[in-house]
Amino acid sequence: MTVGKKLWAVIIIKLIIMFLVLKIFFFPNFLKTNFKTEKERSNYVIDQLTK
């Protein structure tokens, strides 16, 4: 079972690294980069939801 535990640890570490890389490079924080205030962000979100 020690080999199985090591393999699961490697799989979990790879998944964590993969998701962190995906989040950083492919899913940037759109609202913070394009709008300066909370009011602008909330108006944009409401506008997009109610279209």
Protein Blocks (a to p, Z undefined) as FASTA:
>chain_A
ZZmmmmmmmmmmmmmmmmmmmmmmmmccfklmmpmbfklmmmmmmmmmmZZ
